[in-house]
Amino acid sequence: MVIKELLGHAHIGVTATMYAHVRLRLQRQAIDALGDALGAPESP
């Protein structure tokens, strides 16, 4: 709720959606980095 208020979002759903996308992007980056370290081919 604090982040919602700091960002000026009217509804917590807006904040949650924004951070869900960021989280998925960061997970993808971590998976790609692990794949690079293990020598796996790049994902499409």
VOROKOL-119424 format. One record per residue: residue number from 0; residue in three letters; x, y, z of N, C-alpha, C in turn. Coordinates in nm, 2 decimals. Example, Ala and Ser with C-alpha at 12.3 -4.5 7.8 and 13.67 -1.06 7.14 Angstrom:
2
(0 'ALA' (1.32 -0.57 0.78) (1.23 -0.45 0.78) (1.32 -0.33 0.78))
(1 'SER' (1.28 -0.22 0.71) (1.37 -0.11 0.71) (1.29 0.00 0.79))
END
This chain:
44
(0 'MET' (0.08 -0.12 0.00) (0.00 0.00 0.00) (0.09 0.13 0.00))
(1 'VAL' (0.20 0.12 0.06) (0.28 0.24 0.07) (0.33 0.28 -0.07))
(2 'ILE' (0.38 0.17 -0.15) (0.43 0.20 -0.28) (0.31 0.26 -0.37))
(3 'LYS' (0.19 0.20 -0.36) (0.08 0.25 -0.43) (0.06 0.40 -0.41))
(4 'GLU' (0.07 0.44 -0.28) (0.05 0.58 -0.25) (0.17 0.66 -0.30))
(5 'LEU' (0.29 0.62 -0.29) (0.40 0.69 -0.33) (0.40 0.71 -0.48))
(6 'LEU' (0.35 0.61 -0.56) (0.34 0.62 -0.70) (0.21 0.70 -0.75))
(7 'GLY' (0.12 0.72 -0.66) (0.00 0.79 -0.69) (-0.10 0.70 -0.76))
(8 'HIS' (-0.09 0.57 -0.75) (-0.19 0.49 -0.81) (-0.32 0.49 -0.73))
(9 'ALA' (-0.43 0.49 -0.80) (-0.56 0.49 -0.73) (-0.60 0.35 -0.68))
(10 'HIS' (-0.55 0.25 -0.75) (-0.59 0.11 -0.71) (-0.46 0.03 -0.69))
(11 'ILE' (-0.46 -0.06 -0.60) (-0.34 -0.15 -0.57) (-0.32 -0.24 -0.69))
(12 'GLY' (-0.43 -0.27 -0.77) (-0.41 -0.36 -0.88) (-0.32 -0.30 -0.99))
(13 'VAL' (-0.32 -0.17 -1.01) (-0.23 -0.11 -1.10) (-0.08 -0.13 -1.06))
(14 'THR' (-0.06 -0.11 -0.93) (0.08 -0.13 -0.88) (0.12 -0.27 -0.89))
(15 'ALA' (0.03 -0.36 -0.85) (0.06 -0.51 -0.86) (0.09 -0.55 -1.00))
(16 'THR' (0.02 -0.50 -1.10) (0.04 -0.54 -1.24) (0.17 -0.49 -1.28))
(17 'MET' (0.21 -0.37 -1.25) (0.34 -0.31 -1.29) (0.45 -0.39 -1.23))
(18 'TYR' (0.45 -0.42 -1.10) (0.55 -0.50 -1.04) (0.56 -0.64 -1.09))
(19 'ALA' (0.44 -0.70 -1.12) (0.44 -0.84 -1.17) (0.52 -0.84 -1.30))
(20 'HIS' (0.50 -0.74 -1.39) (0.58 -0.74 -1.52) (0.73 -0.73 -1.49))
(21 'VAL' (0.77 -0.64 -1.40) (0.91 -0.62 -1.37) (0.96 -0.75 -1.31))
(22 'ARG' (0.89 -0.82 -1.23) (0.94 -0.94 -1.17) (0.96 -1.05 -1.27))
(23 'LEU' (0.87 -1.06 -1.37) (0.88 -1.16 -1.47) (1.01 -1.13 -1.56))
(24 'ARG' (1.03 -1.00 -1.59) (1.14 -0.96 -1.67) (1.27 -0.99 -1.60))
(25 'LEU' (1.28 -0.97 -1.47) (1.40 -1.00 -1.39) (1.42 -1.15 -1.38))
(26 'GLN' (1.31 -1.23 -1.37) (1.33 -1.37 -1.37) (1.38 -1.42 -1.50))
(27 'ARG' (1.34 -1.37 -1.61) (1.38 -1.40 -1.74) (1.53 -1.37 -1.76))
(28 'GLN' (1.57 -1.25 -1.71) (1.71 -1.22 -1.72) (1.80 -1.31 -1.64))
(29 'ALA' (1.75 -1.35 -1.52) (1.83 -1.44 -1.43) (1.84 -1.58 -1.50))
(30 'ILE' (1.73 -1.62 -1.56) (1.73 -1.75 -1.63) (1.83 -1.75 -1.75))
(31 'ASP' (1.83 -1.64 -1.82) (1.92 -1.62 -1.94) (2.06 -1.62 -1.89))
(32 'ALA' (2.09 -1.55 -1.78) (2.23 -1.54 -1.73) (2.27 -1.68 -1.69))
(33 'LEU' (2.19 -1.76 -1.62) (2.23 -1.89 -1.58) (2.25 -1.98 -1.70))
(34 'GLY' (2.17 -1.97 -1.80) (2.19 -2.04 -1.93) (2.32 -2.01 -1.99))
(35 'ASP' (2.35 -1.88 -2.00) (2.48 -1.84 -2.05) (2.60 -1.90 -1.97))
(36 'ALA' (2.59 -1.90 -1.84) (2.69 -1.95 -1.76) (2.71 -2.10 -1.78))
(37 'LEU' (2.60 -2.17 -1.81) (2.61 -2.31 -1.83) (2.63 -2.35 -1.98))
(38 'GLY' (2.64 -2.25 -2.06) (2.67 -2.27 -2.20) (2.55 -2.32 -2.28))
(39 'ALA' (2.43 -2.29 -2.24) (2.31 -2.33 -2.31) (2.28 -2.24 -2.43))
(40 'PRO' (2.22 -2.29 -2.53) (2.19 -2.21 -2.65) (2.09 -2.10 -2.61))
(41 'GLU' (2.09 -1.99 -2.68) (2.00 -1.88 -2.64) (1.85 -1.92 -2.67))
(42 'SER' (1.76 -1.86 -2.59) (1.62 -1.89 -2.61) (1.57 -1.79 -2.72))
(43 'PRO' (1.46 -1.83 -2.80) (1.41 -1.75 -2.91) (1.35 -1.62 -2.86))
END
